[in-house]
Amino acid sequence: MAPARGLVKLPSNTRELVQRRAQGACEYCHLPQDASILPHQVDHII
């Protein structure tokens, strides 16, 4: 059995780069952060 996949901690500069590039929206579904009750996770953005 394969080991469970763990969460990967992204460096803060990578996280900030992704958030700026996404311009406050999910790059997959295009939902703006302002339209969401919860903050987007970086894995939702990328």
Backbone as CSV, one residue per row, in Angstrom:
resi,resn,N_x,N_y,N_z,CA_x,CA_y,CA_z,C_x,C_y,C_z
1,MET,0.848,-1.185,0.000,0.000,0.000,0.000,0.891,1.245,0.000
2,ALA,0.572,2.199,-0.832,1.351,3.430,-0.924,1.087,4.307,0.291
3,PRO,2.102,5.045,0.736,1.894,5.942,1.883,0.938,7.075,1.521
4,ALA,0.230,7.567,2.521,-0.709,8.676,2.312,0.053,9.923,1.900
5,ARG,-0.547,10.693,1.030,0.073,11.945,0.605,-0.122,13.001,1.679
6,GLY,0.933,13.688,2.024,0.859,14.732,3.033,0.723,16.101,2.397
7,LEU,0.452,17.069,3.216,0.367,18.444,2.741,1.770,18.983,2.516
8,VAL,1.910,19.788,1.503,3.194,20.400,1.198,3.129,21.863,1.618
9,LYS,4.082,22.281,2.417,4.147,23.677,2.855,4.914,24.473,1.814
10,LEU,4.224,25.398,1.166,4.868,26.239,0.163,5.579,27.401,0.845
11,PRO,6.732,27.781,0.334,7.387,28.976,0.866,6.489,30.198,0.697
12,SER,6.576,31.135,1.618,5.688,32.305,1.578,5.864,33.114,0.294
13,ASN,7.089,33.185,-0.242,7.272,33.952,-1.484,6.578,33.271,-2.663
14,THR,6.539,31.946,-2.685,5.817,31.219,-3.733,4.321,31.438,-3.591
15,ARG,3.833,31.362,-2.369,2.406,31.592,-2.095,1.988,32.995,-2.552
16,GLU,2.788,34.001,-2.231,2.478,35.376,-2.624,2.517,35.542,-4.146
17,LEU,3.477,34.915,-4.797,3.574,34.977,-6.256,2.323,34.400,-6.911
18,VAL,1.875,33.261,-6.418,0.683,32.609,-6.966,-0.545,33.484,-6.757
19,GLN,-0.679,34.065,-5.570,-1.836,34.917,-5.293,-1.842,36.169,-6.169
20,ARG,-0.680,36.776,-6.373,-0.615,37.957,-7.252,-0.939,37.576,-8.695
21,ARG,-0.368,36.456,-9.149,-0.600,36.016,-10.522,-2.084,35.741,-10.755
22,ALA,-2.756,35.201,-9.752,-4.174,34.841,-9.872,-5.091,36.061,-9.799
23,GLN,-4.565,37.184,-9.398,-5.327,38.425,-9.295,-6.608,38.265,-8.473
24,GLY,-6.477,37.555,-7.356,-7.594,37.425,-6.432,-8.681,36.465,-6.862
25,ALA,-8.380,35.559,-7.792,-9.391,34.608,-8.261,-8.768,33.232,-8.423
26,CYS,-9.612,32.229,-8.431,-9.167,30.872,-8.705,-8.811,30.778,-10.192
27,GLU,-7.639,30.245,-10.492,-7.239,30.127,-11.895,-7.917,28.958,-12.595
28,TYR,-8.627,28.123,-11.866,-9.349,26.995,-12.457,-10.804,27.370,-12.735
29,CYS,-11.506,27.815,-11.681,-12.942,28.101,-11.850,-13.238,29.598,-11.966
30,HIS,-12.227,30.449,-11.755,-12.321,31.904,-11.885,-13.189,32.564,-10.813
31,LEU,-13.475,31.847,-9.721,-14.245,32.431,-8.623,-13.387,33.490,-7.931
32,PRO,-13.861,34.734,-7.860,-13.096,35.772,-7.163,-13.045,35.486,-5.665
33,GLN,-11.928,35.806,-5.048,-11.803,35.625,-3.601,-12.900,36.379,-2.868
34,ASP,-13.255,37.562,-3.347,-14.291,38.380,-2.707,-15.658,37.704,-2.704
35,ALA,-15.895,36.758,-3.594,-17.183,36.072,-3.673,-17.218,34.812,-2.810
36,SER,-16.113,34.499,-2.164,-16.023,33.283,-1.362,-16.037,33.629,0.122
37,ILE,-16.716,32.815,0.904,-16.762,33.017,2.355,-15.410,32.665,2.975
38,LEU,-14.797,31.600,2.479,-13.516,31.142,3.004,-12.382,31.582,2.095
39,PRO,-11.198,31.779,2.656,-10.065,32.158,1.812,-9.688,31.023,0.874
40,HIS,-9.291,31.374,-0.339,-8.830,30.363,-1.294,-7.548,29.716,-0.767
41,GLN,-7.430,28.444,-0.979,-6.191,27.745,-0.700,-5.344,27.823,-1.971
42,VAL,-4.033,27.847,-1.813,-3.168,27.954,-2.986,-3.419,26.810,-3.948
43,ASP,-3.689,25.606,-3.448,-3.937,24.501,-4.361,-5.252,24.682,-5.121
44,HIS,-6.166,25.525,-4.620,-7.386,25.841,-5.365,-7.077,26.857,-6.464
45,ILE,-6.120,27.740,-6.169,-5.745,28.776,-7.128,-4.971,28.167,-8.276
46,ILE,-4.010,27.303,-7.977,-3.182,26.724,-9.024,-3.796,25.417,-9.423
